[in-house]
Amino acid sequence: CVCVCVLCYSLFQGKGLFAKKSIKKGEAIFLERPLVSAQFLWNALYKYKACEYCLRALETAEENARRLSGIPGLSLPHPELCRVRPELHQACPQCQVMYCSSECRQSAADQYHRALCLGPSQEDPDHPINKLKDAWRSMHYPPETSSIMLMARMVAVVKQAKDKAHWQKLFSYFCSRAANEEEEIAHKLLGDQFRGQLALLHSLFKAALYDDHLTRWFVPEGFRSLFALVGTNGQGIGTSSLSQWVHACDALELPAQQREQLDSFIDQLYKDIEKGHSFISVLQCNHSCIPNAEASFPNNNFLLKLSALSDITPGEEICISYLDCCQRDRSRHSRHKILRENYLFVCSCPKCVSQMDELDVTSEEEEEEEGEAEGETEGDEMEDEMTDV
């Protein structure tokens, strides 16, 4: 799955989203665009082409399939179902980064890109921004869970904004974390050497992006807070032209024999990919282990859609799950461990309350359960990769 980062408003307990009217199961609750988004740096290095602004896939479905399968001459049936329009793509005239349309190129330029455009230094390893990117990649190997470039774009947005106070106020809506929590988040993202790594990132970040209007983000404490904000509020998304093509194929009405042939072709394509393949919106939803809503990205870009998983009554809190489907089926003890480590809160949703009398799993049983869950997760991830490569 090719993922990208989106910085979303608080996903912590303390703020929430509540229904003002009845919402039916399957109904869209809202559509929202992010304040800041960025492609994962490792994905970009591995040549996954996405719009620099909206993150829409730039490869055609066939190009995507050829790259992932390692079969250069692969041809997809029904190429007309591919939604990618290369004729609309545009590059920044200075640095040549690509956009899916002139609208996205202009939006990026107006919002943040002028402050981050490297011009002819785009491939220069000694440019301060490229040094920052390289340091991040060397510290945070795939699968990425965040990106230093979200922080860079936050700085760039304020630098370019006419009303700098407005944007700083928007970013201030995020929940602040205590110093010990910030360190825990940094440790989680960067590993055992996080103190030295965080100091290096801070030094490179300051050298590349310092701005007098944002001095509080460039002192060590402010940088750590910004780092924690991005690390805990990021929303990963997947964009894929091949996935869109597969879904369009599934919707075709075909005679039985043609349907069987097409399904067989797609199954084989997935097998070839498996062999050849070596990842700020206003979303103030809290977590529940039995969520009544879920977020998705239906347009193959950064547009987030929140949909109801069940009927929601007026006044009821709208909750999503920060856990994947496999993790939601695990014991209360296991779920709490994951949520504490990644989001720094203890869940008190109805499911957790109803399971309060369950005995905590012993260390040995916990390790065994996690081992089993890892195997299940790998299977789930492979299944997801087959639909969202």
MIMINU-456074 format. One record per residue: residue number from 1; x, y, z of N, C-alpha, C in turn; chain. Coordinates in pm, whole numbers, plus 50000, padded with zeros to 5 digits. Example, Ala and Ser with C-alpha at 12.3 -4.5 7.8 and 13.67 -1.06 7.14 Angstrom:
# MIMINU-456074
nr,n_px,n_py,n_pz,ca_px,ca_py,ca_pz,c_px,c_py,c_pz,kette
1,51319,49431,50780,51230,49550,50780,51320,49670,50780,A
2,51285,49775,50708,51367,49894,50714,51290,50003,50787,A
***
This chain:
# MIMINU-456074
nr,n_px,n_py,n_pz,ca_px,ca_py,ca_pz,c_px,c_py,c_pz,kette
1,50085,49881,50000,50000,50000,50000,50088,50124,50000,A
2,50066,50213,49909,50146,50334,49905,50076,50439,49988,A
3,50140,50482,50092,50077,50572,50187,50135,50711,50181,A
4,50059,50804,50229,50100,50942,50239,50053,50993,50373,A
5,50102,51109,50413,50068,51164,50543,49969,51278,50528,A
6,49878,51286,50622,49788,51398,50632,49786,51442,50777,A
7,49798,51571,50803,49791,51620,50939,49648,51658,50970,A
8,49589,51592,51068,49448,51611,51100,49433,51670,51239,A
9,49324,51740,51261,49298,51793,51393,49289,51681,51495,A
10,49290,51721,51620,49309,51629,51732,49235,51498,51722,A
11,49311,51390,51737,49253,51257,51746,49268,51206,51888,A
12,49259,51294,51986,49278,51257,52125,49147,51272,52202,A
13,49140,51200,52312,49031,51224,52405,49043,51369,52452,A
14,48931,51436,52476,48934,51574,52520,48863,51664,52421,A
15,48867,51630,52295,48788,51698,52194,48707,51589,52126,A
16,48601,51628,52063,48520,51525,51999,48425,51582,51896,A
17,48358,51493,51825,48262,51529,51723,48128,51466,51762,A
18,48023,51547,51767,47892,51499,51811,47787,51527,51704,A
19,47695,51434,51689,47590,51448,51588,47486,51550,51633,A
20,47445,51636,51539,47338,51732,51567,47204,51682,51514,A
21,47206,51579,51431,47085,51523,51374,47103,51373,51358,A
22,46998,51304,51323,47006,51159,51301,47087,51131,51174,A
23,47173,51032,51182,47255,50993,51068,47234,50844,51045,A
24,47200,50807,50924,47173,50668,50891,47302,50593,50857,A
25,47302,50463,50882,47415,50378,50847,47448,50394,50698,A
26,47576,50413,50668,47620,50430,50530,47618,50573,50481,A
27,47557,50663,50556,47548,50803,50514,47682,50874,50534,A
28,47716,50963,50440,47838,51044,50454,47814,51151,50559,A
29,47902,51159,50657,47890,51259,50763,47951,51391,50717,A
30,48069,51386,50658,48126,51505,50594,48243,51466,50504,A
31,48280,51559,50417,48401,51550,50336,48492,51663,50380,A
32,48621,51635,50393,48712,51736,50444,48847,51728,50376,A
33,48906,51843,50349,49041,51849,50292,49140,51878,50405,A
34,49264,51831,50391,49363,51854,50497,49417,51996,50497,A
35,49466,52039,50612,49540,52165,50617,49679,52146,50559,A
36,49742,52033,50590,49875,52004,50539,49884,51856,50506,A
37,49951,51824,50396,49970,51684,50361,50105,51668,50290,A
38,50160,51547,50296,50288,51521,50231,50304,51373,50205,A
39,50369,51340,50096,50396,51201,50065,50507,51149,50156,A
40,50500,51022,50195,50608,50961,50270,50736,50968,50186,A
41,50846,51002,50251,50971,51022,50178,51026,50894,50118,A
42,51008,50780,50185,51055,50654,50128,50974,50618,50004,A
43,50844,50646,50004,50762,50618,49887,50809,50700,49767,A
44,50840,50827,49792,50890,50912,49683,51022,50858,49631,A
45,51109,50813,49721,51238,50759,49680,51221,50634,49595,A
46,51117,50554,49625,51091,50432,49549,51008,50458,49424,A
47,50999,50586,49385,50941,50626,49257,50790,50609,49248,A
48,50721,50610,49365,50576,50616,49356,50538,50759,49325,A
49,50472,50781,49212,50443,50916,49165,50306,50961,49214,A
50,50307,51068,49292,50183,51125,49344,50186,51276,49328,A
51,50070,51335,49312,50060,51480,49303,50119,51543,49428,A
52,50206,51640,49410,50274,51703,49523,50177,51776,49615,A
53,50058,51808,49565,49961,51881,49646,49851,51790,49701,A
54,49774,51726,49613,49657,51649,49660,49687,51502,49677,A
55,49808,51456,49639,49853,51319,49658,49787,51218,49565,A
56,49714,51265,49466,49652,51175,49369,49760,51100,49292,A
57,49736,50972,49263,49832,50892,49187,49852,50952,49048,A
58,49978,50961,49004,50010,51014,48873,50041,50905,48771,A
59,50076,50785,48818,50097,50673,48727,49962,50626,48674,A
60,49960,50583,48549,49841,50514,48501,49834,50379,48570,A
61,49717,50316,48565,49703,50184,48626,49801,50085,48565,A
62,49821,50096,48435,49914,50005,48368,50058,50030,48412,A
63,50097,50157,48421,50232,50190,48469,50252,50140,48611,A
64,50150,50159,48694,50154,50113,48833,50173,49962,48839,A
65,50094,49890,48758,50101,49744,48756,50236,49695,48705,A
66,50289,49760,48602,50420,49720,48548,50531,49739,48652,A
67,50529,49851,48722,50633,49877,48820,50626,49779,48937,A
68,50505,49756,48987,50491,49670,49104,50512,49522,49073,A
69,50476,49482,48953,50490,49340,48916,50628,49308,48860,A
70,50699,49412,48812,50828,49389,48749,50816,49333,48608,A
71,50697,49347,48546,50675,49297,48410,50661,49418,48316,A
72,50770,49458,48247,50768,49581,48167,50663,49583,48056,A
73,50634,49467,47996,50543,49465,47882,50399,49434,47919,A
74,50365,49438,48047,50230,49404,48092,50126,49500,48033,A
75,50017,49444,47982,49906,49526,47931,49780,49493,48009,A
76,49710,49597,48054,49585,49576,48127,49467,49579,48031,A
77,49373,49487,48048,49249,49498,47971,49169,49618,48020,A
78,49078,49664,47940,48990,49777,47974,49071,49899,48021,A
79,49169,49944,47943,49248,50061,47986,49164,50187,48000,A
80,49046,50187,47936,48959,50304,47944,48907,50329,48085,A
81,48919,50227,48173,48871,50241,48311,48970,50315,48400,A
82,49090,50339,48351,49190,50412,48430,49153,50561,48434,A
83,49153,50619,48552,49109,50758,48568,49222,50859,48560,A
84,49345,50814,48550,49459,50905,48545,49462,50977,48411,A
85,49485,51107,48414,49487,51188,48292,49623,51258,48280,A
86,49723,51189,48221,49858,51247,48211,49862,51379,48137,A
87,49769,51400,48045,49770,51523,47967,49742,51647,48054,A
88,49686,51625,48174,49657,51737,48264,49770,51765,48362,A
89,49866,51674,48370,49973,51688,48469,50062,51808,48436,A
90,50107,51875,48544,50194,51991,48527,50308,51986,48627,A
91,50422,52038,48587,50539,52043,48675,50562,52186,48722,A
92,50620,52200,48841,50667,52331,48886,50777,52374,48789,A
93,50768,52491,48729,50869,52531,48631,51008,52549,48690,A
94,51018,52567,48823,51149,52586,48885,51214,52455,48928,A
95,51140,52370,49002,51201,52248,49058,51153,52120,48992,A
96,51050,52129,48908,50999,52016,48830,50920,51912,48910,A
97,50884,51939,49037,50795,51845,49105,50660,51847,49035,A
98,50590,51732,49038,50473,51715,48953,50341,51731,49028,A
99,50243,51779,48954,50107,51795,49005,50009,51733,48907,A
100,49892,51695,48956,49795,51629,48869,49718,51728,48783,A
101,49728,51858,48816,49654,51958,48739,49713,52096,48765,A
102,49674,52191,48680,49719,52329,48701,49662,52386,48830,A
103,49541,52341,48866,49478,52388,48990,49561,52349,49112,A
104,49607,52221,49114,49688,52176,49226,49823,52248,49229,A
105,49884,52270,49113,50011,52342,49109,49996,52482,49165,A
106,49887,52548,49127,49865,52685,49175,49833,52686,49324,A
107,49753,52590,49369,49717,52583,49512,49841,52562,49598,A
108,49930,52473,49552,50054,52447,49627,50141,52573,49631,A
109,50152,52639,49518,50234,52761,49512,50178,52868,49605,A
110,50046,52882,49605,49983,52985,49688,49994,52953,49837,A
111,49992,52823,49871,49986,52786,50012,50124,52767,50076,A
112,50216,52694,50010,50342,52661,50078,50462,52642,49984,A
113,50440,52610,49857,50551,52561,49775,50657,52666,49746,A
114,50620,52792,49738,50721,52895,49709,50829,52898,49818,A
115,50789,52868,49941,50885,52868,50051,50971,52743,50053,A
116,50927,52637,49986,50999,52510,49989,51061,52472,49855,A
117,51031,52546,49750,51080,52512,49616,51233,52519,49613,A
118,51296,52411,49567,51442,52405,49564,51499,52450,49430,A
119,51412,52475,49333,51460,52520,49203,51562,52424,49144,A
120,51674,52473,49092,51774,52384,49031,51847,52296,49134,A
121,51824,52321,49263,51890,52242,49369,51808,52121,49413,A
122,51703,52090,49335,51613,51982,49372,51687,51851,49400,A
123,51791,51821,49324,51866,51697,49341,51999,51718,49413,A
124,52022,51837,49465,52147,51866,49534,52146,51809,49676,A
125,52228,51707,49706,52225,51644,49838,52270,51738,49950,A
126,52337,51848,49916,52387,51941,50018,52289,52054,50049,A
127,52176,52058,49977,52076,52160,50010,52020,52129,50148,A
128,52000,52231,50233,51952,52206,50370,51825,52123,50380,A
129,51730,52144,50288,51606,52065,50294,51632,51921,50254,A
130,51719,51899,50155,51752,51761,50117,51830,51691,50227,A
131,51913,51763,50299,51985,51704,50413,51887,51664,50522,A
132,51783,51745,50542,51679,51713,50641,51604,51587,50599,A
133,51566,51579,50471,51496,51461,50420,51580,51335,50435,A
134,51707,51346,50399,51795,51230,50406,51812,51183,50550,A
135,51824,51277,50643,51837,51240,50784,51712,51168,50832,A
136,51594,51217,50791,51469,51152,50832,51463,51009,50780,A
137,51497,50990,50654,51493,50855,50597,51591,50762,50668,A
138,51705,50814,50708,51805,50729,50774,51763,50692,50916,A
139,51668,50768,50973,51621,50741,51109,51490,50665,51112,A
140,51409,50682,51009,51272,50630,51014,51246,50546,50890,A
141,51283,50419,50899,51269,50329,50785,51124,50288,50765,A
142,51091,50239,50643,50955,50192,50619,50919,50078,50715,A
143,50792,50061,50752,50680,50147,50710,50677,50278,50788,A
144,50676,50388,50717,50672,50519,50782,50537,50541,50849,A
145,50540,50615,50960,50416,50648,51029,50396,50799,51038,A
146,50491,50874,50985,50482,51019,50986,50585,51072,50888,A
147,50600,51204,50881,50701,51261,50793,50744,51397,50844,A
148,50875,51422,50842,50929,51552,50879,50876,51661,50787,A
149,50833,51621,50665,50786,51720,50568,50650,51779,50604,A
150,50574,51711,50689,50451,51773,50739,50487,51896,50821,A
151,50591,51884,50905,50635,51996,50985,50691,52107,50897,A
152,50766,52067,50795,50822,52166,50703,50711,52244,50633,A
153,50606,52175,50593,50497,52244,50524,50417,52333,50619,A
154,50408,52293,50745,50343,52382,50843,50419,52514,50852,A
155,50552,52506,50859,50634,52626,50864,50616,52707,50736,A
156,50618,52639,50621,50606,52709,50493,50472,52779,50479,A
157,50366,52715,50528,50233,52776,50522,50232,52909,50598,A
158,50290,52909,50717,50293,53033,50796,50384,53136,50729,A
159,50497,53092,50675,50587,53185,50606,50517,53258,50492,A
160,50436,53184,50415,50372,53244,50297,50242,53317,50328,A
161,50183,53289,50442,50050,53342,50472,50053,53493,50495,A
162,49955,53561,50441,49940,53704,50471,49893,53721,50615,A
163,49800,53635,50656,49750,53640,50794,49817,53526,50872,A
164,49939,53551,50917,50016,53447,50985,49949,53405,51116,A
165,49885,53499,51184,49821,53468,51312,49706,53369,51293,A
166,49636,53380,51179,49524,53289,51151,49572,53145,51144,A
167,49681,53123,51070,49731,52986,51055,49792,52934,51184,A
168,49859,53020,51257,49915,52975,51385,49803,52938,51481,A
169,49692,53010,51474,49578,52977,51558,49519,52841,51519,A
170,49510,52814,51388,49459,52685,51342,49546,52571,51395,A
171,49677,52586,51384,49767,52482,51432,49761,52468,51584,A
172,49728,52579,51654,49724,52574,51800,49605,52494,51851,A
173,49507,52463,51763,49391,52385,51806,49428,52241,51842,A
174,49545,52198,51795,49587,52062,51828,49614,52052,51976,A
175,49583,51933,52030,49610,51910,52172,49760,51917,52198,A
176,49798,51989,52303,49938,51990,52343,49965,51870,52433,A
177,50088,51828,52435,50126,51712,52515,50226,51754,52622,A
178,50227,51684,52733,50326,51709,52837,50463,51666,52788,A
179,50568,51720,52850,50704,51693,52803,50736,51544,52802,A
180,50694,51473,52906,50724,51329,52910,50651,51254,52800,A
181,50530,51300,52765,50456,51236,52657,50523,51263,52523,A
182,50573,51385,52505,50641,51420,52380,50765,51332,52361,A
183,50838,51312,52469,50956,51227,52460,50918,51083,52427,A
184,50806,51038,52485,50761,50901,52458,50724,50884,52311,A
185,50660,50986,52255,50622,50981,52113,50747,50982,52025,A
186,50842,51069,52058,50966,51076,51980,51040,50943,51988,A
187,51042,50886,52107,51108,50756,52126,51040,50650,52040,A
188,50907,50653,52037,50830,50556,51958,50864,50568,51810,A
189,50878,50691,51760,50902,50713,51618,51047,50688,51577,A
190,51140,50721,51666,51281,50720,51627,51363,50607,51687,A
191,51308,50535,51784,51381,50421,51838,51474,50456,51952,A
192,51563,50364,51985,51645,50376,52105,51738,50498,52104,A
193,51779,50544,51988,51871,50657,51979,51797,50789,51960,A
194,51672,50796,52008,51587,50909,51971,51642,51043,52020,A
195,51711,51046,52134,51759,51175,52185,51861,51236,52088,A
196,51959,51157,52047,52058,51207,51953,51997,51237,51818,A
197,51906,51150,51774,51842,51170,51644,51754,51294,51645,A
198,51681,51315,51754,51593,51431,51763,51674,51560,51762,A
199,51790,51558,51830,51876,51677,51831,51928,51707,51691,A
200,51964,51602,51615,52012,51623,51479,51900,51676,51391,A
201,51782,51617,51400,51668,51666,51322,51638,51811,51354,A
202,51642,51845,51483,51615,51982,51524,51715,52078,51461,A
203,51844,52041,51463,51948,52126,51405,51928,52145,51255,A
204,51898,52036,51184,51877,52043,51040,51749,52119,51005,A
205,51645,52098,51084,51516,52165,51064,51535,52316,51077,A
206,51607,52356,51179,51630,52499,51203,51714,52559,51091,A
207,51817,52486,51047,51903,52537,50940,51827,52553,50809,A
208,51730,52465,50784,51658,52466,50656,51541,52562,50654,A
209,51478,52586,50771,51345,52648,50767,51323,52763,50865,A
210,51421,52804,50941,51398,52900,51048,51321,53023,51001,A
211,51228,53067,51087,51147,53184,51057,51124,53262,51186,A
212,51142,53394,51180,51128,53477,51301,50988,53475,51360,A
213,50888,53449,51275,50750,53446,51324,50718,53318,51401,A
214,50807,53219,51393,50779,53090,51454,50894,53045,51545,A
215,50949,53139,51618,51064,53106,51702,51033,52995,51802,A
216,50909,52989,51848,50872,52887,51948,50879,52746,51890,A
217,50869,52730,51757,50880,52597,51695,51025,52555,51675,A
218,51118,52650,51690,51257,52619,51659,51345,52604,51783,A
219,51293,52635,51901,51366,52603,52023,51346,52454,52050,A
220,51435,52388,52124,51424,52243,52144,51288,52198,52196,A
221,51233,52270,52294,51104,52228,52351,50992,52241,52249,A
222,50994,52351,52173,50891,52372,52072,50900,52272,51959,A
223,51022,52239,51919,51041,52141,51812,50991,52004,51857,A
224,51021,51968,51982,50976,51840,52035,50823,51835,52039,A
225,50761,51946,52077,50615,51954,52079,50557,51941,51939,A
226,50620,52009,51842,50575,52001,51703,50591,51860,51649,A
227,50702,51797,51684,50730,51660,51643,50624,51565,51699,A
228,50588,51584,51827,50487,51500,51889,50350,51524,51828,A
229,50322,51650,51794,50194,51684,51731,50176,51608,51600,A
230,50280,51611,51518,50274,51543,51388,50271,51391,51407,A
231,50351,51343,51502,50360,51199,51523,50231,51136,51570,A
232,50147,51212,51640,50025,51153,51695,49898,51196,51623,A
233,49906,51297,51538,49786,51342,51467,49783,51303,51321,A
234,49889,51239,51272,49894,51203,51130,49788,51101,51094,A
235,49733,51115,50975,49634,51020,50922,49691,50962,50793,A
236,49729,50834,50795,49782,50772,50676,49674,50742,50574,A
237,49703,50763,50447,49605,50732,50342,49676,50657,50230,A
238,49599,50590,50149,49655,50519,50034,49592,50569,49905,A
239,49677,50597,49807,49627,50635,49675,49685,50540,49572,A
240,49604,50495,49478,49650,50397,49381,49563,50398,49257,A
241,49625,50422,49142,49551,50415,49016,49513,50271,48985,A
242,49597,50176,49023,49566,50035,48998,49446,49990,49081,A
243,49442,50032,49206,49327,49999,49290,49198,50054,49231,A
244,49203,50179,49184,49085,50239,49122,49042,50160,48999,A
245,49139,50116,48920,49109,50037,48800,49044,49903,48839,A
246,49097,49837,48942,49040,49709,48986,48896,49726,49032,A
247,48870,49831,49110,48733,49856,49156,48639,49882,49038,A
248,48689,49954,48937,48607,49980,48818,48581,49851,48742,A
249,48680,49761,48736,48661,49630,48672,48555,49548,48747,A
250,48560,49554,48879,48463,49480,48959,48320,49525,48931,A
251,48305,49652,48894,48171,49706,48871,48118,49678,48730,A
252,48203,49625,48643,48159,49596,48506,48057,49483,48504,A
253,47956,49496,48420,47861,49387,48397,47908,49310,48274,A
254,47955,49189,48297,48015,49110,48190,47951,48972,48184,A
255,47951,48908,48064,47909,48768,48056,47999,48682,48146,A
256,47946,48570,48189,48014,48486,48288,48156,48451,48246,A
257,48174,48414,48119,48308,48372,48074,48407,48489,48078,A
258,48363,48607,48035,48451,48724,48038,48483,48765,48180,A
259,48382,48754,48270,48405,48786,48410,48509,48693,48469,A
260,48499,48566,48438,48594,48468,48489,48735,48497,48438,A
261,48746,48533,48310,48876,48564,48252,48938,48688,48317,A
262,48856,48792,48337,48906,48915,48398,48948,48893,48542,A
263,48866,48819,48618,48900,48790,48757,49028,48708,48766,A
264,49044,48615,48674,49164,48532,48671,49288,48617,48641,A
265,49273,48712,48549,49383,48802,48515,49424,48885,48636,A
266,49325,48939,48707,49354,49023,48824,49418,48939,48935,A
267,49368,48818,48956,49428,48730,49057,49575,48704,49026,A
268,49605,48677,48900,49744,48650,48861,49829,48777,48875,A
269,49771,48891,48844,49843,49017,48859,49883,49038,49004,A
270,49791,49010,49097,49821,49023,49238,49935,48930,49279,A
271,49935,48810,49225,50043,48715,49256,50176,48767,49204,A
272,50176,48825,49083,50299,48880,49026,50348,48999,49109,A
273,50255,49080,49158,50293,49194,49242,50351,49146,49374,A
274,50292,49042,49429,50342,48987,49555,50485,48939,49539,A
275,50518,48883,49423,50655,48834,49399,50751,48949,49369,A
276,50701,49056,49305,50792,49158,49257,50799,49284,49342,A
277,50718,49294,49447,50709,49420,49521,50791,49413,49649,A
278,50915,49474,49657,51009,49477,49777,50983,49599,49871,A
279,50542,50243,50295,50481,50348,50323,50481,50421,50397,A
280,49590,51942,50692,49519,51935,50825,49367,51964,50807,A
281,49307,51833,50811,49160,51831,50799,49095,51845,50936,A
282,48972,51891,50941,48905,51908,51070,48837,51778,51110,A
283,48916,51685,51158,48864,51555,51198,48884,51541,51348,A
284,48786,51582,51428,48800,51582,51573,48728,51461,51631,A
285,48758,51345,51581,48690,51224,51626,48775,51150,51728,A
286,48713,51111,51837,48779,51028,51935,48772,50881,51892,A
287,48843,50799,51968,48850,50656,51939,48742,50579,52014,A
288,48697,50471,51952,48616,50370,52019,48654,50235,51961,A
289,48656,50133,52046,48684,49997,51997,48565,49940,51922,A
290,48450,50007,51934,48332,49973,51853,48286,50101,51784,A
291,48361,50145,51681,48335,50275,51618,48200,50279,51547,A
292,48143,50399,51540,48020,50416,51463,48045,50493,51334,A
293,48173,50518,51303,48208,50588,51178,48346,50543,51134,A
294,48375,50564,51006,48508,50532,50953,48548,50635,50850,A
295,48679,50660,50840,48732,50754,50742,48780,50678,50619,A
296,48758,50737,50503,48807,50678,50378,48848,50792,50285,A
297,48913,50754,50174,48962,50852,50077,48911,50811,49939,A
298,48783,50839,49909,48716,50784,49791,48763,50838,49657,A
299,48827,50954,49657,48865,51016,49530,49010,50991,49492,A
300,49074,50897,49561,49213,50864,49530,49304,50985,49546,A
301,49269,51073,49642,49354,51187,49676,49337,51215,49825,A
302,49368,51340,49866,49367,51368,50010,49229,51403,50067,A
303,49125,51400,49987,48991,51432,50036,48941,51320,50127,A
304,48916,51354,50252,48872,51255,50351,48720,51252,50360,A
305,48664,51132,50364,48520,51113,50379,48495,51037,50509,A
306,48410,51091,50593,48371,51024,50716,48230,50968,50696,A
307,48213,50838,50712,48085,50771,50687,48039,50697,50812,A
308,47908,50687,50827,47850,50619,50944,47853,50468,50924,A
309,47899,50396,51026,47899,50250,51025,47771,50194,51085,A
310,47697,50280,51154,47570,50241,51215,47484,50366,51227,A
311,47358,50348,51258,47272,50464,51280,47322,50544,51399,A
312,47325,50677,51385,47375,50765,51491,47264,50862,51529,A
313,47238,50874,51657,47129,50958,51706,47179,51097,51742,A
314,47091,51199,51742,47133,51335,51780,47197,51336,51919,A
315,47310,51405,51931,47379,51413,52059,47480,51302,52081,A
316,47476,51197,51998,47570,51085,52014,47706,51125,51960,A
317,47811,51085,52032,47945,51115,51985,47980,51027,51866,A
318,48044,51088,51767,48090,51016,51649,48234,50973,51673,A
319,48258,50844,51667,48391,50790,51698,48440,50700,51585,A
320,48569,50709,51560,48634,50617,51468,48724,50526,51551,A
321,48786,50428,51488,48880,50342,51560,49022,50373,51516,A
322,49111,50389,51612,49252,50408,51579,49320,50274,51558,A
323,49248,50165,51582,49301,50031,51566,49254,49973,51433,A
324,49334,49882,51375,49287,49816,51254,49190,49705,51293,A
325,49127,49645,51193,49022,49546,51220,49073,49430,51305,A
326,49195,49386,51277,49253,49274,51352,49274,49313,51497,A
327,49328,49433,51521,49356,49477,51657,49228,49495,51737,A
328,49119,49534,51672,48993,49555,51744,48938,49426,51803,A
329,48975,49313,51745,48924,49184,51793,49009,49126,51905,A
330,49115,49194,51943,49202,49143,52047,49147,49176,52186,A
331,49212,49125,52289,49165,49145,52426,49173,49292,52466,A
332,49097,49327,52569,49100,49464,52622,49242,49502,52660,A
333,49313,49410,52724,49450,49435,52766,49539,49469,52647,A
334,49528,49394,52539,49610,49418,52419,49573,49550,52353,A
335,49443,49576,52344,49400,49702,52282,49454,49822,52360,A
336,49444,49817,52493,49491,49927,52575,49641,49947,52560,A
337,49715,49837,52548,49860,49847,52531,49894,49922,52402,A
338,49825,49888,52293,49850,49954,52164,49815,50103,52172,A
339,49700,50134,52233,49654,50273,52240,49743,50357,52332,A
340,49788,50298,52443,49879,50371,52532,50010,50404,52463,A
341,50065,50305,52391,50195,50323,52328,50191,50422,52212,A
342,50080,50423,52139,50072,50505,52018,49997,50635,52034,A
343,49899,50641,52128,49816,50761,52140,49810,50817,52282,A
344,49873,50745,52377,49890,50796,52513,49759,50822,52585,A
345,49662,50732,52572,49541,50741,52653,49489,50601,52682,A
346,49404,50593,52783,49340,50466,52820,49196,50472,52772,A
347,49156,50377,52691,49022,50379,52632,48916,50342,52735,A
348,48807,50417,52735,48694,50385,52823,48565,50377,52743,A
349,48576,50323,52621,48458,50307,52536,48367,50198,52596,A
350,48242,50185,52551,48151,50084,52608,48207,49942,52605,A
351,48280,49908,52498,48335,49774,52490,48440,49752,52598,A
352,48526,49851,52619,48630,49838,52721,48568,49835,52861,A
353,48467,49917,52884,48400,49917,53014,48335,49782,53042,A
354,48273,49725,52940,48204,49595,52959,48303,49482,52984,A
355,48430,49501,52946,48531,49396,52964,48627,49425,53079,A
356,48587,49516,53168,48676,49555,53278,48710,49438,53370,A
357,48621,49342,53382,48643,49230,53473,48731,49121,53413,A
358,48769,49137,53285,48857,49038,53224,48993,49041,53293,A
359,49051,48924,53313,49185,48916,53370,49286,48970,53269,A
360,49385,49046,53319,49492,49090,53230,49570,48971,53180,A
361,49611,48976,53054,49687,48867,52995,49828,48869,53053,A
362,49884,48753,53083,50021,48747,53133,50117,48782,53021,A
363,50242,48812,53057,50342,48851,52958,50359,48744,52852,A
364,50365,48617,52897,50385,48507,52803,50267,48496,52708,A
365,50146,48505,52764,50027,48495,52680,50018,48616,52587,A
366,50059,48733,52637,50055,48853,52556,50147,48841,52435,A
367,50269,48790,52459,50363,48772,52349,50310,48674,52246,A
368,50247,48567,52296,50191,48468,52203,50078,48530,52122,A
369,49993,48608,52191,49881,48673,52122,49931,48772,52018,A
370,50036,48849,52054,50090,48947,51960,50153,48879,51840,A
371,50219,48765,51865,50277,48690,51754,50171,48643,51658,A
372,50060,48592,51713,49950,48547,51628,49890,48665,51553,A
373,49874,48777,51625,49813,48895,51562,49901,48950,51452,A
374,50035,48942,51472,50126,48989,51368,50109,48910,51241,A
375,50094,48777,51258,50073,48693,51141,49944,48729,51071,A
376,49838,48753,51153,49710,48791,51094,49721,48926,51025,A
377,49794,49019,51091,49807,49152,51033,49881,49148,50901,A
378,49986,49063,50894,50058,49051,50767,49965,49003,50657,A
379,49877,48908,50694,49781,48861,50595,49686,48970,50554,A
380,49639,49048,50655,49548,49158,50626,49617,49262,50540,A
381,49747,49292,50575,49818,49393,50498,49838,49348,50354,A
382,49863,49217,50336,49881,49166,50200,49751,49179,50123,A
383,49639,49150,50194,49509,49164,50127,49484,49310,50092,A
384,49517,49404,50188,49500,49545,50160,49588,49587,50044,A
385,49712,49535,50040,49805,49572,49934,49752,49528,49799,A
386,49676,49420,49798,49623,49373,49671,49514,49464,49618,A
387,49454,49544,49707,49350,49635,49660,49394,49780,49660,A
388,49502,49813,49733,49543,49952,49745,49690,49971,49717,A
389,49747,49894,49624,49889,49909,49596,49917,50047,49539,A
***
